Each structure stands twice: as C-alpha cells, then as structure tokens.
Amino acid sequence: MLILTSNGLSSDKIIGEMKELCETLSKAVIVTTASAEYKENDWHIPRLTGELKSVGLSVDYFDFDYEKPELLLNYDVIEINGGNPFYLLSSMRKSNCEDIMERLIQEKIVVGVSAGSIVLQKNINLIAQYSPELNKDVHLEDFSGFGFSPIELLPHYSRFITKFDRFEEKAKEYELANNCKVIRIDDGQAVVVNSKDYWII
C-alpha cells in the first residue's frame, strides 16, 4: 500500500486511518536520505517519529546513501522523509532499489512525505519548475521518477501558494501541457494509492 502525504501523519484523520492499518504491525523505519545535510538530525524527525509511535510502531532510521535497500524488507511501515527531491531520486537510483521498492509497496505500507511522495510518481518535472535551484549541486538530468504512483501530487498547497510566484498558474499550465491532473494537497492531508485507484484522506 502507498500513502502519499504532504507532511506525514499530521492530522487526527490520518492517524486514525493508520491505527487501523497498523493494528497487527510493529516496526517502522524512516528514510532520512532526502535531508541531505541533516539526515536523522533533520528537525522534522522527532515529529515523524512521534507520529509513528502514536500508532503503536517502534521506529528505526535508514539512509539510501549508506545502507542496502534490502534492509527495508525487515519493516512493516517504511516512511520516506522529505527534503530535496532531486537528491533523493538520485540516491535511490544509485542504490538500485527499484525492485525492493516495488515489493515494499505490494507487501508493506510505504508512506511518502513531501519529496518522499514526489519521487514515487512518474516524474518530478512539476517540482523542477518551482525549485530548480535544488538541483544545483545534484546535477540530475533525468527527472523520471519511479512510476509507482498513477497520480501527480503537489504537496503543501495552501502554504506554498503564497511562497512561489504564479504557483497555481504554473500548476494549471503544467496540467494543460501534459494532459494530466495534479492532485493538490495541504499539510494534514494524504492520498492513499491502491493499484490504479486513489482517494484523499
């Protein structure tokens, strides 16, 4: 199962859904890779850890930069933290994790957080229009994502609409140019993806 969030399990509604899903589960892991500079010391980690513990899970940490993706098979819930989507996508590719990630989505619960949600879709082209500077030191040339999600997501919508110039206009132009629908979600929301279907929490 795939749960794409804007900023984690950050609402009572998402927590409620996760408690039901995790009733018989015990182990979670947070992937810290996207926070390239801070990793486990990223300021979001304590909150994300607390959210997972609140649904009855123990929590470990994992980094694609230094660990083998096979280790993720030991966990029931895998949460991919946000940060730099270009860096995360590059690191995940280098780890050759695609087969493992596909298996995890089929057999476990994979939760994406912001950039962790975005890299699982078919590409990160829309995000590249808003924040190309994030690719400055990564030098990623291929913006193709992993394609595990049939939707394209725009997280932090209400918060970012005042931060970026022409935020909504660019999203509409992207939809028109690519004949697609971008799902806009706010912090506290999530999209559950099940095969070709999806619904918003």
N, C-alpha and C positions, 0 to 999 in steps of 0.2 A: 504494500500500500504506500501511496505517495501523498504526503500532506505538505503543501506549499504555503508558507506563511510570509507575512511581511516582517514581523519581528518576534517570532517564536510563539510559545503557548501563552500569549499575553492577554488573554481575556477569559472570563469565567466560562463562556460558552465553549471555547476551545479546550480548556482544562476539563470541562465536563465530558466532552466527547473522548478525550484522551484517556480519562479514568476508565471509561467503559472498554475502550480498545486494549488497555494495558492491564486489565483485571488479573490475567494469569501470567503476566510478563514480569521480569525482574531487573534486566540490565540494559542500561542506555549508555551511549557514548556520544560525545560532542566532538565534531570535526572542527579543529581550530585553524586550519590552513589559510583561509581567506583573510584572516587578520595577520598579514604577513609580518608586521613588525612586533606584534604583541602576543600572538598565539594564545596560550592559556591565561595570560595576564590581560587579555582584552577586557574592557570594562563591562561588556555585556555578559561575560561568562558566569559571574555569580548569579545573575538573574536567571539565565537559561538553566543553570544547574538547579536552582531552587524550584523552577517550574517543573522540571523532570522529576525531582524528588517528591514534589507535591502529588504526583500521580502514582507514587509507590515504587519508583525506579532508583536503583543505585546508578551512579554516574562516573564514567571514566572519560579520558580525553585521547584524541587521536589526531595525527598530522600526516597528510599525504606526502609531505616533504621528506619525512624520515622513517615512516613505517609502512609495512606491506599491507595492501588493501585487504588481503585475506583475513587479517585480524578482525575486521569489521563483522565477519560472519559469526563471531562469538557473542554478538549483542542482539537484543530484541528490537531496540529502537536506536536508529542512527540519525542524529541531528547535525546538519551541516550548517555551521555558523556563517554569518555574513561577513562582509569586508570588501575586498577588491575582487570583482567577478573575473577580471582578466587574469589575475594571478591565480585564483582558484582553478579556473578552467585549464590554464597551462600546467599547473601542478598535478591536477587529476589526470590529464592526458599522459604526462611523463610517468605516472605511476602505473599505467596500463590497467586502470581499474574498471574499465567499461563492463566486462563480463561479470565482475563481482558486484558492481552497482546494479546491473540488471537483475541478478539473483536476489540481492537485498530487497529491491522493490517488489519482487514477486513473493518473497517469503517472509519479509520483516516489515517494519514500519520505518520509512525514511521521511524525515522532516527537514524541509529546506527553510532556511531563514534568510530572507532578502537575497543576497548574491548566491547563497546556497540553494535557493529556489530557481534563480535565473539560469544557472549553468546546466540545469537538468532539462531545460526546454531545447527546442531545435537550434536556437542561435541566441546570441547576445547583442544583435545588431541595434535593437532599440536603445538599450542602455549605452551603447557606444555613441549614440547621437547626443546623449545628455552629458556623459562624463568621459570623453575621450582621454582626458589627462590621466586617468587611472591606468592607462595602457602605456604611459610614457616610459617606465622602467621595465615593463614586461615585454614589450615589443611583440605582442601577439598579432599575427597576420590573418589567421583563420578564426573567424568569430562563430564558427559552428559549435553548437552545444551538443549534449549527449542525446537529445531527442527522446527522453523518457516521458516527457510530458507533452500531450497533444495541444496544450494551450500556451499562450504567451502572457506573461504576468508583468504587471507594473506595480511594485510594492511601494509603501509609504505615500500613497497618492495624495491624501489631504495635506500631509506635512511638506511634500516636495513641490506642490503646485505653486507655492509662493517662493520657493528657493530657486527654481530654474526658470529661465526666460522661455516663454512660449511652451510651457510644459504640456498642457493639454493639446495645444495646436500641433505640436510635434507628434504626439501620440496618434492624433486623427490622421495626419499626413502619412504616418507610417502604416496605419491600417489600410488606407486607401491605396497606397503604392504597392503594398504586399498582399492585398485582398485577404486580410485576416482580421480577427477580433482580439484586441488586447484586453485582458481582464484586469481592471484596476481595483486594487485592494488597499485598505487602510491598515495601520497598525492595529492589532487586535483581531484581524480577520485572517482566514486561511481558505485555501482551495483544496478539497480532497479529490484526488485523481484516481479513478478506478478504471483501468483499461482505457477505453475511448471516451468514457463519461467523466463528468466532474460536477461538483456542487460546492457552493460557498458557505463556510461557517461564519 
